[in-house]
């Protein structure tokens, strides 16, 4: 493929923040969590369910609307999504609708046999956070003694059942040696992918970092066809962008939110103020974000990812991430 032909091809396929796209959706099934992590961006905990407004019909309708808009990848998240008593029903509905990629982001301190069997049978992925190979360090971050033991136990159960798993290690105050050791510990368990991220200034992360939330704290990927639906119906560009709501599914159809000006404006702002500066810093090609190659000889989707992959909360199996890049 010559330079001109490849450039035209890239121009035709390159996404822009003005496109009313929905490729991936986070569905937050509850704001409650049995843990109380020091950096939690949703500020979840055992007593934080006051935002849980959506019921089964709301979630089912949202999934159907998302699928009709072309979305084919979704993640159930929270809080702790398994605390929603309707979790098994919603998981089954997502399969029935036909989503090719479904992931559950859970702290994995509990996992029923039914959920384990269902995930193994239907190809559902699981993700979790592990902060250290040392139980005491992990438990200090989660605020619950014994949480590390339970999470690792259930990770092993998932891996043993053939369920694809991944894990994120979030740096709070762990040193490089511990981060590396934790990564190797998880890979040795059989976790499919381990990614590391720094804590960000959202939710309780503001206190950890000593600064208020700001757009520059985002990883920058949320302009690109992503959307988060919170348990009160509020919609955000991503799970961490809670300061920038773009609608509420209890008042507005999802299609209208996706095509609406509030989302377009926020995506454009994130693209220009967060994404493009990182692309420029990496020496990439903004006109064709699929490729860093100056001659456009390689149009691998989002090889120009300035941080290799999105935050640990976002699956790497998406078109905007190249899993074989260094994690």
Protein Blocks (a to p, Z undefined) as FASTA:
>chain_A
ZZklmmmmmmmmmccfkbccdfbdcddfbfbdfbdcfklmnlpafklmmmmmbcfklmmm
mmmmmmmnopabdcddedjfklpmklmmmmmmmmmnopabdcdddehlaccfklmmmmmm
nopacddddfbfbfklmmmmnopghklmmmmmmmmmmmmnopacddddddfkbcfklmmm
mmmmmmmnopabdcddddddehjllmmnopacdfklpgolmmnopacddfkopacfblkl
mmlccbdfklbcfklmmmpmklmmmmmmmmmmmmmmmmmmnopafklmmbcbfnlpacce
hklpmnlpacfklcfkbfkbcfkbcZZ
